[in-house]
Amino acid sequence: MNRDSLTGSRIRERRVIAGLKQADLAQQAGISASYLNLIEHNRRRIGGKLLLNIAHVLGVEPSALTEGAEAALIAALREAANDGGLGVAEVERVEEFAGRFPGWAEVLAGAHRRVLSLERTVETLSDRLTHDPQLATSMHEVLSTAAAIRSTASILADDTSISPDWQARFHANIDQDSRRLADSAKALVTYLDANPQETAHVSPQEEVDVFLEAHGHNFEGLEAGTQTVDAVLARAPQLVSVAAQHLARQVLGQIEADARAVSRAVLSEAIKHIGIDPVALAQEFGVSVARILRRLAAQPGTPRGLVVCDRAGSLVFRRPVEGFSIPRFGACCPLWPLFQVLQHPGQVLRERVQQQGRNVASFDCFAVAEPVGPAQYNAPPLVHATMLILPVNAPDHGQNAGRPVGATCRICPREACAGRREPSILSAGF
């Protein structure tokens, strides 16, 4: 059922919401109740002056009756239906549901948005509680000081034969420890309650991540050669520490060098006749596969994710993509192709993976590990692994859905996984 054919249903729902009887609305609109009944049951088309009159009586814009729910509401309902595992037939009736029950549609979409927001909050807080060094240090200070006070107080309470001199010393220790506990608790509360913009960057890498996200990972000036790295850094309030500025300079310098080697326009033309084939594209331009993966992630249009790690497996660059969760803190899923290629530098791995989380989504991943920096005698090569993440628009839920992977063990719901390092907070038995 298309949107135009649901105008009558929307009129009926708006009338019910407004508390009007069918006869009252018909009288005020200048038509008979029987004719309005046919309209509300979508048996008569409506437009022109009559539509304007009915919209005026109902106190809504005419477009609310003819166009129905906004595209964002329809999209939210479709996402809720897909997440709920409803069949294709039910998903196809989303617009009809939104047109006939706009109030319930808003409630359902709002509830779904709140669920998504809460899940993201749980994921963020889990990462922070587990891996935030400042929070961990503060909590350790509070707990250790409280334990010291408890120990001293128990000695005073249990031993009544302590001399006045030793009692005075114990009281002095309790006073000193209680002051330290108060200061530690105050510092912890201040840290937790401070402006998120001031506390979100718990590491230089975090500052760089926020800086890149603020620019949408897009630096047109560097791409076009009309802006220098220094000019970009001069307008980067997100980069507070010197270390963050140093890391950002490396990232921006890489973007600048990649753009000079392979421009986005030239790469776009090559993709038209070669396709998304990193190896063939690297041969076409005479550059490394890692550079092509970075340039493909920077192409406008379809969102693409990119992750880079060093030889130790620590992420040095992250460009998230919708549906593929990349932890901001701590270790990632060891099953990612990103870590497999570290053992075989130069090998290009292509694999479809399926990440388990709020949704089950499939992605085509291209990964390669290549040496960075100059060669040295008697020293292991410095290697960076790069992985491009391409969403699969129409994932196959059968054998071609991809190998299941997670984000990080802490929030991964897959219990039967050989690579699990710790229980998940989403596990029913945890």
C-alpha positions, 0 to 999 in steps of 0.5 A: 500500500503506497503512501497516497492511499493511506491519506484516509487512514491518517485522517482517521487517526488524527481525528481520534487523537484530536477527540473529534467524532466523525460527524463533527469533523464532517460538519466542520469540513463541509461534507457529509458524514457518510462521505467522510467515512468513505475517505477514512476507509481509503475508498475516496481520494482526497485533495485540493480545498477539501484536504486543506479544510480537514487539515485546518480542522485537525490542526495539522499541516496538509503534508502530515496527511498526504505524506504521512510519517517522515523518512526518519520515522520509517527508517527507524521502524524498519530498523526496529522490525529488522532487529526484532527479527520480523519477517519480510512481509511485516517489514513491508507494512511499516509505512502502513503501520506508521500511517494508520497509527502515527502515535504508536509509531512514534512511541515504538521508534522512540523506544528503539532509539533509546535502546540503541542509545543505552546499548552504546552507553553500556559499550562505552562505559564498559570500555571506560571502566575496564581500561580507563587508566585514570579511573582505575588509579582513582578507584584503587586509591579510594579503596586502598585508603578505605582499607587502611582506615578500616584496619586501623579502626579495628585495632583500636576497637578490638584491643583495649589495652593499647597505651594512650601514646599508641592510641594517639598515633593510631588516631593521627593515622586515621585522621591523615588517611581520612583526609587522603580518602576525602581528597581522593573521593573529591578528585574522583567525583570531579573527574566523573562529573567534569565536562565530557569534552575535557575528560573524554581524551584519556590518552593522546590517541583518544584526542586524535580519534576525536579530532578525526571524527570532528572532521569526518575523516575528511580533509579537503584541503590536504586532498586538493593540496591547498592546505598544509598539515601545519594549517590543519593542526593550527585549527585543532582544539581537540588536540590538547597534548603535545603527544596528540599533536605529534600523532595527528601530524603523522596521520595527516602527513600520511593522508597528504602523501596518499593523496599526492600518490593517488588522488580520489578522482583518479582512483574513482575512475579506476574503480569504474573499470577495475572494481574494488580490487585492492591488489589490481588497483595497487598494480595499476598505480604502482603503490602498496596495497596498504595505500590503496586500502587507505585511499578506498576508505577515504573515497566519498560515497559508501561509508567504509571502515579502516583499522591499522595496528602495529606489530604489538596488535595495538590500534594506531588508527581507527575509522569506524563504520556503521555496524562494525564495532571497534573498541576505543579501549583495550584489546580487539577481537583476535579473530579479525583478519587484521591480526592474521596478516601480522604473521605473514607480511605482504600477504593480502587477505580477503575474508567476509566476516559477520560481527555479532552484536546488537545486529548481525551484519556482514562485512568484506574485509581486506587486510595486509601487513607491510613494513614501515620505516627503513630497514635496519641490521639485526632488528625485527622490521616494524610492521603495520597491518591495515584492514579495510571494512566494506559493509555488505548491503544485502548479506547472505544469512546462509553459508556466505554470511561470513565467519563470526567475529566480535568487537572485544570479549567484554561486550561480545555475546558469543559464548562459545568462542575459542578466542574468548579471554574474559566473560562478557557482561552481556552473557546471561550467566555472567 
